[in-house]
Structure formats: structure tokens, C-alpha cells
Amino acid sequence: MESKYPEDHPRTILPDLCRKFYSLGWMYGTGGALSVRTGDKIYITPSGVQKELVQGEDLFVQTSDGTDIDLPPAEKKLKKSTCTPLITVVYRLNEGCNAVYHVHNTAAVMVSMLWPGTEFRITHQKMIQCIKKGNSDKHFDYYDTMVVPIIENKSTEDEIAESMTAAMLDYPETSAILIRRHGMYVWGPSWQKVKCMAESFDYLFNVAVQMKQCGLDPEKIPVAPEGAYT
Ligand code: ZN
């Protein structure tokens, strides 16, 4: 869809990402929220809107302490995203974070049920090398075990904020949090990097679900066969 804003403006980027993620099945039924920060301005998609139809002017803009800077046109009667408290917490606790995506991808929901504890773990997968180690400049290595904390879902996003904060403090190397039977939050230094990581997390969660179905353990360190080309 043509945007009346510049190509690299959050009012172009976020509606475009909404359509991409909707087409992946990550934002059905108005679910999820996307956000980009530029300077002290945090842009967030609205609540209760068909995500594939979000337009540039529909975004809410606020400061990091929650003060409104710019609102959508009043006649559209749009509401602030219910995810706003969680998105604000992610920016506050992660210095250098400039994008936060919350999506309801089925792979995240499935791993949150197949891993009934407080952590999802996977190792020896090429795609974990796309995932940043928290706020550091380092990425996970192929041989590392990548851990994603899992928190319990509640009726409202407000109620999840406390456990989300605790999980981020307990796992400084994570760039994502799984919410059981709900979805995932992913964040990072730029909208492009977070898009890459969100796709990689989704891929890894899908691989892990299929491994479980095939009786394979995603946490197990594989042993190369005798005579292998190592
Ligand atoms: Zn949600």
C-alpha cells in the first residue's frame, strides 16, 4: 500500500510490517502490537484494529514516560494498544532498544505448552546465530544453548507487566519473552534487526515443535556419526 510518509518513517514501516506479519498469521483477529522508537518518540499501533488495515495516521506517539505526543485523528475513534504498558517496560529496561514487536504466532503458543516450565531451550541450530544476546553486541553461536523465558498469561496485559519485568531482569541475555498460550515479545536495536529476530524465533519455535513431534530433543547436543566430514 502507498504511504504518504517517507519510506523510512515509522508511519510507513509499522503499517507495512503489520501487513507482512498478518500474512504470516501472526496478527489475526486484531491481535498483537508493533512499536518503533526514534529519539524520544515511541510509535505504537492502535488496539482493536484489523492489523492488515492499519494506516500511518493511526499510530499513537508517546514519550518513554507515557506522555502522549501525537494521537490518531479523533474521528477514527481509535484506542491505545492494551500492550502499551508492556512495550513501555521493554524500552525502559533495554537501553538501545528501538523496536518492540508483540505477535500471536502459533509456534510461540505451541512451544509455551510443550515446554511446561519457565524456559524454552534449543541448541545446535543455524538460525540461533541471528539472535542477539540481550543488549550486548554479541550473537548466539551455533554451539550455544539459547534460552527464552516463559511467563504465565493473565486476562489483561497490565497484569503481565510485573512478571515480564522480572523475567527481563533474570535473563539479561534474552531478546524475547514467551507468554504461555498467548504469543511472544521480541525487541532489539532497529526495526530491521527485530524483524529478522522475530522471523528467526518463529522458525526455531516451529523446528522445535516438529522435533518434539518426531521424538527429537531440541536441547540435546548432537553427536556426529563416525567418519563424518567434520
Ligand atoms: Zn497479545
py3Dmol code that shows the C-alpha trace and the ligand (Angstrom):
import py3Dmol

protein = """\
ATOM      1  CA  MET A   1       0.000   0.000   0.000  1.00  0.00           C
ATOM      2  CA  GLU A   2       1.273   3.524  -0.866  1.00  0.00           C
ATOM      3  CA  SER A   3       2.249   5.600   2.188  1.00  0.00           C
ATOM      4  CA  LYS A   4       2.124   9.394   2.264  1.00  0.00           C
ATOM      5  CA  TYR A   5       5.065   9.368   4.691  1.00  0.00           C
ATOM      6  CA  PRO A   6       8.772   8.860   3.839  1.00  0.00           C
ATOM      7  CA  GLU A   7       9.893   5.273   3.248  1.00  0.00           C
ATOM      8  CA  ASP A   8      11.934   5.073   6.468  1.00  0.00           C
ATOM      9  CA  HIS A   9       9.304   6.744   8.727  1.00  0.00           C
ATOM     10  CA  PRO A  10       7.648   4.654  11.490  1.00  0.00           C
ATOM     11  CA  ARG A  11       4.282   5.669   9.974  1.00  0.00           C
ATOM     12  CA  THR A  12       5.316   3.779   6.819  1.00  0.00           C
ATOM     13  CA  ILE A  13       7.322   0.984   8.449  1.00  0.00           C
ATOM     14  CA  LEU A  14       4.777  -0.163  11.077  1.00  0.00           C
ATOM     15  CA  PRO A  15       1.681  -0.457   8.803  1.00  0.00           C
ATOM     16  CA  ASP A  16       3.880  -2.305   6.294  1.00  0.00           C
ATOM     17  CA  LEU A  17       5.106  -4.731   8.990  1.00  0.00           C
ATOM     18  CA  CYS A  18       1.513  -5.233  10.215  1.00  0.00           C
ATOM     19  CA  ARG A  19       0.520  -6.414   6.722  1.00  0.00           C
ATOM     20  CA  LYS A  20       3.584  -8.682   6.461  1.00  0.00           C
ATOM     21  CA  PHE A  21       3.017 -10.233   9.909  1.00  0.00           C
ATOM     22  CA  TYR A  22      -0.739 -10.542   9.265  1.00  0.00           C
ATOM     23  CA  SER A  23       0.042 -12.503   6.101  1.00  0.00           C
ATOM     24  CA  LEU A  24       2.268 -14.822   8.183  1.00  0.00           C
ATOM     25  CA  GLY A  25      -0.691 -15.493  10.521  1.00  0.00           C
ATOM     26  CA  TRP A  26       0.955 -13.659  13.418  1.00  0.00           C
ATOM     27  CA  MET A  27      -1.661 -10.873  13.807  1.00  0.00           C
ATOM     28  CA  TYR A  28      -5.045 -12.444  13.196  1.00  0.00           C
ATOM     29  CA  GLY A  29      -8.189 -11.150  14.898  1.00  0.00           C
ATOM     30  CA  THR A  30      -6.681  -7.716  15.707  1.00  0.00           C
ATOM     31  CA  GLY A  31      -4.090  -9.417  17.962  1.00  0.00           C
ATOM     32  CA  GLY A  32      -0.574  -8.132  18.651  1.00  0.00           C
ATOM     33  CA  ALA A  33       1.102  -4.720  18.588  1.00  0.00           C
ATOM     34  CA  LEU A  34       4.179  -3.269  16.917  1.00  0.00           C
ATOM     35  CA  SER A  35       6.332  -0.343  18.030  1.00  0.00           C
ATOM     36  CA  VAL A  36       9.342   1.653  16.836  1.00  0.00           C
ATOM     37  CA  ARG A  37      11.249   4.328  18.761  1.00  0.00           C
ATOM     38  CA  THR A  38      13.022   7.275  17.139  1.00  0.00           C
ATOM     39  CA  GLY A  39      14.711   9.619  19.620  1.00  0.00           C
ATOM     40  CA  ASP A  40      12.203  10.240  22.414  1.00  0.00           C
ATOM     41  CA  LYS A  41       9.192   9.309  20.261  1.00  0.00           C
ATOM     42  CA  ILE A  42       7.645   5.861  20.687  1.00  0.00           C
ATOM     43  CA  TYR A  43       5.231   4.894  17.878  1.00  0.00           C
ATOM     44  CA  ILE A  44       2.700   2.151  18.707  1.00  0.00           C
ATOM     45  CA  THR A  45      -0.035   0.530  16.596  1.00  0.00           C
ATOM     46  CA  PRO A  46      -3.633   1.019  17.886  1.00  0.00           C
ATOM     47  CA  SER A  47      -5.784  -1.513  19.722  1.00  0.00           C
ATOM     48  CA  GLY A  48      -8.717  -3.450  18.319  1.00  0.00           C
ATOM     49  CA  VAL A  49      -7.981  -2.675  14.681  1.00  0.00           C
ATOM     50  CA  GLN A  50      -7.674  -5.188  11.839  1.00  0.00           C
ATOM     51  CA  LYS A  51      -3.893  -5.203  11.689  1.00  0.00           C
ATOM     52  CA  GLU A  52      -3.719  -5.603   7.903  1.00  0.00           C
ATOM     53  CA  LEU A  53      -5.662  -2.312   7.582  1.00  0.00           C
ATOM     54  CA  VAL A  54      -3.548  -0.115   9.922  1.00  0.00           C
ATOM     55  CA  GLN A  55      -2.565   3.195   8.311  1.00  0.00           C
ATOM     56  CA  GLY A  56       0.262   5.605   9.121  1.00  0.00           C
ATOM     57  CA  GLU A  57      -2.014   8.180  10.748  1.00  0.00           C
ATOM     58  CA  ASP A  58      -3.498   5.501  13.062  1.00  0.00           C
ATOM     59  CA  LEU A  59      -0.378   5.263  15.258  1.00  0.00           C
ATOM     60  CA  PHE A  60      -0.167   6.582  18.821  1.00  0.00           C
ATOM     61  CA  VAL A  61       3.014   8.508  19.653  1.00  0.00           C
ATOM     62  CA  GLN A  62       4.243   8.925  23.220  1.00  0.00           C
ATOM     63  CA  THR A  63       7.409   9.625  25.205  1.00  0.00           C
ATOM     64  CA  SER A  64       9.175   6.878  27.168  1.00  0.00           C
ATOM     65  CA  ASP A  65       7.396   8.022  30.357  1.00  0.00           C
ATOM     66  CA  GLY A  66       3.992   7.611  28.672  1.00  0.00           C
ATOM     67  CA  THR A  67       3.173  11.234  27.842  1.00  0.00           C
ATOM     68  CA  ASP A  68       1.143  11.465  24.622  1.00  0.00           C
ATOM     69  CA  ILE A  69       2.836  13.406  21.804  1.00  0.00           C
ATOM     70  CA  ASP A  70       0.537  12.669  18.884  1.00  0.00           C
ATOM     71  CA  LEU A  71      -2.810  10.869  18.592  1.00  0.00           C
ATOM     72  CA  PRO A  72      -4.683   9.442  15.578  1.00  0.00           C
ATOM     73  CA  PRO A  73      -7.468  11.609  14.047  1.00  0.00           C
ATOM     74  CA  ALA A  74     -10.302  11.831  16.643  1.00  0.00           C
ATOM     75  CA  GLU A  75     -12.980  10.812  14.108  1.00  0.00           C
ATOM     76  CA  LYS A  76     -11.347   7.397  13.788  1.00  0.00           C
ATOM     77  CA  LYS A  77     -12.113   6.724  17.485  1.00  0.00           C
ATOM     78  CA  LEU A  78      -9.019   4.536  17.888  1.00  0.00           C
ATOM     79  CA  LYS A  79      -7.848   3.274  21.266  1.00  0.00           C
ATOM     80  CA  LYS A  80      -4.318   2.988  22.609  1.00  0.00           C
ATOM     81  CA  SER A  81      -2.899  -0.510  22.423  1.00  0.00           C
ATOM     82  CA  THR A  82      -3.543  -2.578  25.535  1.00  0.00           C
ATOM     83  CA  CYS A  83       0.073  -3.711  25.091  1.00  0.00           C
ATOM     84  CA  THR A  84       1.363  -0.159  25.730  1.00  0.00           C
ATOM     85  CA  PRO A  85       2.397  -0.825  29.389  1.00  0.00           C
ATOM     86  CA  LEU A  86       4.451  -3.862  28.333  1.00  0.00           C
ATOM     87  CA  ILE A  87       6.053  -2.142  25.357  1.00  0.00           C
ATOM     88  CA  THR A  88       6.998   0.795  27.609  1.00  0.00           C
ATOM     89  CA  VAL A  89       8.602  -1.593  30.123  1.00  0.00           C
ATOM     90  CA  VAL A  90      10.689  -3.221  27.378  1.00  0.00           C
ATOM     91  CA  TYR A  91      12.056   0.166  26.229  1.00  0.00           C
ATOM     92  CA  ARG A  92      12.738   1.240  29.807  1.00  0.00           C
ATOM     93  CA  LEU A  93      14.708  -1.885  30.737  1.00  0.00           C
ATOM     94  CA  ASN A  94      16.632  -2.302  27.494  1.00  0.00           C
ATOM     95  CA  GLU A  95      18.961   0.529  26.677  1.00  0.00           C
ATOM     96  CA  GLY A  96      19.470   0.822  22.925  1.00  0.00           C
ATOM     97  CA  CYS A  97      16.166  -0.884  22.153  1.00  0.00           C
ATOM     98  CA  ASN A  98      14.413   0.871  19.256  1.00  0.00           C
ATOM     99  CA  ALA A  99      11.746  -1.633  18.225  1.00  0.00           C
ATOM    100  CA  VAL A 100       9.378  -3.991  20.071  1.00  0.00           C
ATOM    101  CA  TYR A 101       7.049  -6.466  18.337  1.00  0.00           C
ATOM    102  CA  HIS A 102       4.317  -8.465  20.070  1.00  0.00           C
ATOM    103  CA  VAL A 103       2.674 -11.164  17.957  1.00  0.00           C
ATOM    104  CA  HIS A 104       0.367 -14.153  18.474  1.00  0.00           C
ATOM    105  CA  ASN A 105       2.254 -16.654  16.318  1.00  0.00           C
ATOM    106  CA  THR A 106       1.078 -20.249  16.720  1.00  0.00           C
ATOM    107  CA  ALA A 107       4.652 -21.574  17.007  1.00  0.00           C
ATOM    108  CA  ALA A 108       5.212 -19.434  20.147  1.00  0.00           C
ATOM    109  CA  VAL A 109       1.914 -20.630  21.626  1.00  0.00           C
ATOM    110  CA  MET A 110       2.771 -24.283  20.882  1.00  0.00           C
ATOM    111  CA  VAL A 111       6.284 -24.202  22.433  1.00  0.00           C
ATOM    112  CA  SER A 112       4.896 -22.465  25.519  1.00  0.00           C
ATOM    113  CA  MET A 113       2.696 -25.523  26.072  1.00  0.00           C
ATOM    114  CA  LEU A 114       5.244 -28.165  25.025  1.00  0.00           C
ATOM    115  CA  TRP A 115       7.789 -26.607  27.440  1.00  0.00           C
ATOM    116  CA  PRO A 116       5.666 -26.506  30.621  1.00  0.00           C
ATOM    117  CA  GLY A 117       8.402 -24.935  32.791  1.00  0.00           C
ATOM    118  CA  THR A 118       9.787 -21.386  32.827  1.00  0.00           C
ATOM    119  CA  GLU A 119      12.304 -21.757  29.964  1.00  0.00           C
ATOM    120  CA  PHE A 120      12.415 -22.754  26.291  1.00  0.00           C
ATOM    121  CA  ARG A 121      15.851 -24.103  25.286  1.00  0.00           C
ATOM    122  CA  ILE A 122      17.360 -25.050  21.940  1.00  0.00           C
ATOM    123  CA  THR A 123      20.881 -25.698  20.684  1.00  0.00           C
ATOM    124  CA  HIS A 124      22.825 -26.620  17.542  1.00  0.00           C
ATOM    125  CA  GLN A 125      20.568 -24.819  15.082  1.00  0.00           C
ATOM    126  CA  LYS A 126      21.979 -22.476  12.423  1.00  0.00           C
ATOM    127  CA  MET A 127      19.213 -19.906  12.919  1.00  0.00           C
ATOM    128  CA  ILE A 128      20.087 -19.162  16.555  1.00  0.00           C
ATOM    129  CA  GLN A 129      23.065 -17.220  15.159  1.00  0.00           C
ATOM    130  CA  CYS A 130      20.626 -14.477  14.072  1.00  0.00           C
ATOM    131  CA  ILE A 131      19.595 -13.903  17.705  1.00  0.00           C
ATOM    132  CA  LYS A 132      21.304 -11.150  19.710  1.00  0.00           C
ATOM    133  CA  LYS A 133      22.411 -11.762  23.285  1.00  0.00           C
ATOM    134  CA  GLY A 134      20.258  -9.157  25.008  1.00  0.00           C
ATOM    135  CA  ASN A 135      21.665  -5.650  24.897  1.00  0.00           C
ATOM    136  CA  SER A 136      25.235  -6.763  24.072  1.00  0.00           C
ATOM    137  CA  ASP A 137      26.708  -6.649  20.561  1.00  0.00           C
ATOM    138  CA  LYS A 138      27.153 -10.431  20.625  1.00  0.00           C
ATOM    139  CA  HIS A 139      25.007 -13.070  18.946  1.00  0.00           C
ATOM    140  CA  PHE A 140      24.376 -16.670  19.985  1.00  0.00           C
ATOM    141  CA  ASP A 141      26.777 -19.163  18.450  1.00  0.00           C
ATOM    142  CA  TYR A 142      25.652 -22.361  16.731  1.00  0.00           C
ATOM    143  CA  TYR A 143      27.007 -24.389  19.694  1.00  0.00           C
ATOM    144  CA  ASP A 144      25.325 -22.240  22.387  1.00  0.00           C
ATOM    145  CA  THR A 145      22.068 -23.157  24.079  1.00  0.00           C
ATOM    146  CA  MET A 146      19.608 -20.330  23.528  1.00  0.00           C
ATOM    147  CA  VAL A 147      17.182 -19.822  26.395  1.00  0.00           C
ATOM    148  CA  VAL A 148      13.898 -17.887  26.165  1.00  0.00           C
ATOM    149  CA  PRO A 149      11.979 -17.279  29.420  1.00  0.00           C
ATOM    150  CA  ILE A 150       8.297 -18.262  29.544  1.00  0.00           C
ATOM    151  CA  ILE A 151       5.859 -16.298  31.704  1.00  0.00           C
ATOM    152  CA  GLU A 152       2.232 -17.110  32.510  1.00  0.00           C
ATOM    153  CA  ASN A 153      -0.620 -15.366  30.725  1.00  0.00           C
ATOM    154  CA  LYS A 154      -3.237 -13.282  32.557  1.00  0.00           C
ATOM    155  CA  SER A 155      -6.544 -11.753  31.445  1.00  0.00           C
ATOM    156  CA  THR A 156      -5.061  -8.311  30.804  1.00  0.00           C
ATOM    157  CA  GLU A 157      -1.701  -7.049  29.584  1.00  0.00           C
ATOM    158  CA  ASP A 158      -1.426  -4.803  32.648  1.00  0.00           C
ATOM    159  CA  GLU A 159      -1.307  -7.858  34.895  1.00  0.00           C
ATOM    160  CA  ILE A 160       1.548  -9.372  32.840  1.00  0.00           C
ATOM    161  CA  ALA A 161       3.824  -6.327  33.241  1.00  0.00           C
ATOM    162  CA  GLU A 162       5.229  -7.400  36.610  1.00  0.00           C
ATOM    163  CA  SER A 163       6.294 -10.910  35.561  1.00  0.00           C
ATOM    164  CA  MET A 164       7.603  -9.567  32.251  1.00  0.00           C
ATOM    165  CA  THR A 165       9.823  -7.122  34.156  1.00  0.00           C
ATOM    166  CA  ALA A 166      11.077  -9.906  36.461  1.00  0.00           C
ATOM    167  CA  ALA A 167      11.873 -12.193  33.502  1.00  0.00           C
ATOM    168  CA  MET A 168      13.830  -9.468  31.670  1.00  0.00           C
ATOM    169  CA  LEU A 169      15.910  -8.785  34.798  1.00  0.00           C
ATOM    170  CA  ASP A 170      16.524 -12.523  35.388  1.00  0.00           C
ATOM    171  CA  TYR A 171      17.518 -13.156  31.728  1.00  0.00           C
ATOM    172  CA  PRO A 172      19.737 -10.261  30.590  1.00  0.00           C
ATOM    173  CA  GLU A 173      20.832 -12.291  27.527  1.00  0.00           C
ATOM    174  CA  THR A 174      17.339 -12.663  26.125  1.00  0.00           C
ATOM    175  CA  SER A 175      15.800 -10.625  23.289  1.00  0.00           C
ATOM    176  CA  ALA A 176      12.394 -12.271  23.605  1.00  0.00           C
ATOM    177  CA  ILE A 177       9.818 -13.462  26.110  1.00  0.00           C
ATOM    178  CA  LEU A 178       7.204 -16.151  25.561  1.00  0.00           C
ATOM    179  CA  ILE A 179       3.776 -15.675  27.155  1.00  0.00           C
ATOM    180  CA  ARG A 180       2.167 -19.054  27.678  1.00  0.00           C
ATOM    181  CA  ARG A 181      -0.872 -19.766  25.446  1.00  0.00           C
ATOM    182  CA  HIS A 182      -0.626 -16.183  24.131  1.00  0.00           C
ATOM    183  CA  GLY A 183       2.416 -15.273  21.988  1.00  0.00           C
ATOM    184  CA  MET A 184       5.819 -13.588  22.139  1.00  0.00           C
ATOM    185  CA  TYR A 185       7.549 -10.235  22.621  1.00  0.00           C
ATOM    186  CA  VAL A 186      10.764  -9.575  20.676  1.00  0.00           C
ATOM    187  CA  TRP A 187      12.901  -6.431  20.859  1.00  0.00           C
ATOM    188  CA  GLY A 188      16.235  -5.017  19.657  1.00  0.00           C
ATOM    189  CA  PRO A 189      18.229  -2.084  18.294  1.00  0.00           C
ATOM    190  CA  SER A 190      16.431  -1.467  14.975  1.00  0.00           C
ATOM    191  CA  TRP A 191      13.154  -2.371  13.269  1.00  0.00           C
ATOM    192  CA  GLN A 192      15.069  -4.405  10.693  1.00  0.00           C
ATOM    193  CA  LYS A 193      17.003  -6.419  13.285  1.00  0.00           C
ATOM    194  CA  VAL A 194      13.868  -7.158  15.303  1.00  0.00           C
ATOM    195  CA  LYS A 195      12.067  -8.294  12.132  1.00  0.00           C
ATOM    196  CA  CYS A 196      14.982 -10.666  11.434  1.00  0.00           C
ATOM    197  CA  MET A 197      14.937 -11.958  15.014  1.00  0.00           C
ATOM    198  CA  ALA A 198      11.139 -12.350  15.148  1.00  0.00           C
ATOM    199  CA  GLU A 199      11.282 -14.447  11.974  1.00  0.00           C
ATOM    200  CA  SER A 200      14.183 -16.494  13.379  1.00  0.00           C
ATOM    201  CA  PHE A 201      12.423 -17.099  16.707  1.00  0.00           C
ATOM    202  CA  ASP A 202       9.296 -18.192  14.855  1.00  0.00           C
ATOM    203  CA  TYR A 203      11.385 -20.525  12.660  1.00  0.00           C
ATOM    204  CA  LEU A 204      13.191 -22.003  15.702  1.00  0.00           C
ATOM    205  CA  PHE A 205       9.930 -22.496  17.602  1.00  0.00           C
ATOM    206  CA  ASN A 206       8.473 -24.273  14.561  1.00  0.00           C
ATOM    207  CA  VAL A 207      11.548 -26.505  14.256  1.00  0.00           C
ATOM    208  CA  ALA A 208      11.373 -27.305  17.982  1.00  0.00           C
ATOM    209  CA  VAL A 209       7.670 -28.244  17.799  1.00  0.00           C
ATOM    210  CA  GLN A 210       8.341 -30.525  14.837  1.00  0.00           C
ATOM    211  CA  MET A 211      11.387 -32.060  16.559  1.00  0.00           C
ATOM    212  CA  LYS A 212       9.211 -32.924  19.576  1.00  0.00           C
ATOM    213  CA  GLN A 213       6.615 -34.480  17.248  1.00  0.00           C
ATOM    214  CA  CYS A 214       9.388 -36.638  15.746  1.00  0.00           C
ATOM    215  CA  GLY A 215      10.726 -37.676  19.144  1.00  0.00           C
ATOM    216  CA  LEU A 216      13.832 -35.463  18.886  1.00  0.00           C
ATOM    217  CA  ASP A 217      15.053 -33.282  21.762  1.00  0.00           C
ATOM    218  CA  PRO A 218      15.916 -29.669  20.732  1.00  0.00           C
ATOM    219  CA  GLU A 219      18.085 -29.301  23.874  1.00  0.00           C
ATOM    220  CA  LYS A 220      20.231 -32.375  23.217  1.00  0.00           C
ATOM    221  CA  ILE A 221      23.762 -31.853  21.897  1.00  0.00           C
ATOM    222  CA  PRO A 222      24.039 -33.987  18.741  1.00  0.00           C
ATOM    223  CA  VAL A 223      26.945 -36.362  18.174  1.00  0.00           C
ATOM    224  CA  ALA A 224      28.399 -36.558  14.673  1.00  0.00           C
ATOM    225  CA  PRO A 225      28.428 -40.079  13.176  1.00  0.00           C
ATOM    226  CA  GLU A 226      31.692 -41.950  12.927  1.00  0.00           C
ATOM    227  CA  GLY A 227      33.611 -40.947   9.809  1.00  0.00           C
ATOM    228  CA  ALA A 228      31.623 -37.710   9.479  1.00  0.00           C
ATOM    229  CA  TYR A 229      33.105 -34.813   7.486  1.00  0.00           C
ATOM    230  CA  THR A 230      33.753 -32.534  10.460  1.00  0.00           C
TER     231      THR A 230
END
"""
ligand_1 = """\
1
ZN
Zn -1.207 -10.225 22.948
"""
view = py3Dmol.view(width=600, height=400)
view.addModel(protein, "pdb")
view.setStyle({"model": 0}, {"cartoon": {"style": "trace"}})
view.addModel(ligand_1, "xyz")
view.setStyle({"model": 1}, {"stick": {}})
view.zoomTo()
view.show()
